Amino acid sequence: MSAQSSSAGPGGPASVLGPGFLEDPYPVYARLRSSSPVFRVPLPVDSGAGVFILTRHTDVQHVLRDATFSVDRRRADVIQRNRARLSEEFLGENGLFRSMLTMDPPDHTRVRGLVGKAFTPRRVAELRPRIEAITNDLLDEGIRDGRTDVMACLAAPLPAIVIAELLGVPAEDGPRFRRWAADVVAVAGSVLASGPDTDRLRQGLEPLRAYLGEVIADRRHAPREDLISALVTAQVDRDALSDAELLATAVLLLIAGHETTTNLIGNGTCALLHHPEQLARLRDDPALLGSAIEEMLRWDSPVQGTVRVATQDTEIGGVEVGKGALVVCGIGAANRDPEIFVDPDRFDVGRSDSNHLSFGFGAHFCLGASLARVEGEVAIRALLDRFPSLTLDAPSVQHRPNPILRGLVALPVRGA
């Protein structure tokens, strides 16, 4: 057993966040996987137990399912040693870490159980006609002269409208909460690059909290047939949620309910555009749409990584990892692991080895996976129907400056 992995792997953080990484991070992942698959990141601040990046599928899956790794980031040594640099939005009981995304059992089990009923496969199947109607309306409005921007026209508004209707939030407020959500999720990129951008976090989080707080207050007085009303009722009848948990859960669902699916639709469409032979194959055989969605999720995952905290001294892949270490589970890297996937850098809409980790693994497997799949299928099918000769209407595409939530700024297409 080695004492630790090399802290001077292929290029270190500079190469990870340097030029070209946002456009194509996968060569960096491959170099890490081959030389330092359990890579200790060299940090400019005192890191204590440190920060590790995992790039092998086996290691990532192991950590995601192992209950000795916590999802509560506040337990990480690097967080504790840098508390003075982090705001209450990160550390406080009313902050970002009171949603089920960052809860361990039994709190996670309790909160997830309340929310899960809205995302069962049966409930999602019932939503398909409505998702198809929203998709057609958006494309009717967004296609002009055989052209559109997939991100602005469809990928961004579709999942936002769907989750808004589930929660009971007016769909017409979508542009506002998408703007606030963009400020919140941008923090994931700033933490790795230059430290947390607290001002931008507050710029999005404070108005979003205030907005949802008003919705929650309204549902206390006048419940409706929506998810926020169900959560409020559970709080009142069974004392099932604290006020902080209720608000944090609403914030999480509104953000996560559209952000990742937006990137699935955008990244997936972009993959088809850059692989015209696979696009033609999917047109010729629409029955491949299900496997195509899984391949889109694997090949260019909307979520590139998630984190856990070691709650005891352990080892990962033969490397000693101390209690309090922050472990970055490289989902995007794991999904290209040649030990698991045949020819992993090849985009194949008929691929059968689809054991990707894009929805996570274990107790925190994505609650909205079924909904994301249906929205992706409906959106991609509609684009193929509306654009008989779908092609990219730009010399290149630009990715958003976020290495964790991977997505596009815009995706102009033509061919209707």
Secondary structure, 3 states (H helix, E strand, C coil): CECCCCCCCCCHHHHHHCCCCCCCCHHHHHHHHHHCCEEECCCCCCCCCCEEEECCHHHHHHHHHCCCEECCHHHCHHHHCCHHHCCHHHHCCCCHHHCHHHCCCCHHHHHHHHHHHHHCHHHHHHHHHHHHHHHHHHHHHHCECCEEEHHHHHHCHHHHHHHHHHHCCCHHHHHHHHHHHHHHHHHHHHHHHHCCCHHHHHHHHHHHHHHHHHHHHHHHHCCCCCHHHHHHHHHHHHCCCCHHHHHHHHHHHHHHHHHHHHHHHHHHHHHHHCCHHHHHHHHHCHHHHHHHHHHHHHHCCCECEEEEEECCCEEECCEEECCCCEEEEEHHHHCCCCCCCCCCCCCCCCCCCCCCCCCCCHHHCCCCHHHHHHHHHHHHHHHHHHCCCCEECCCCCCECCCCCECCECCCEEECC
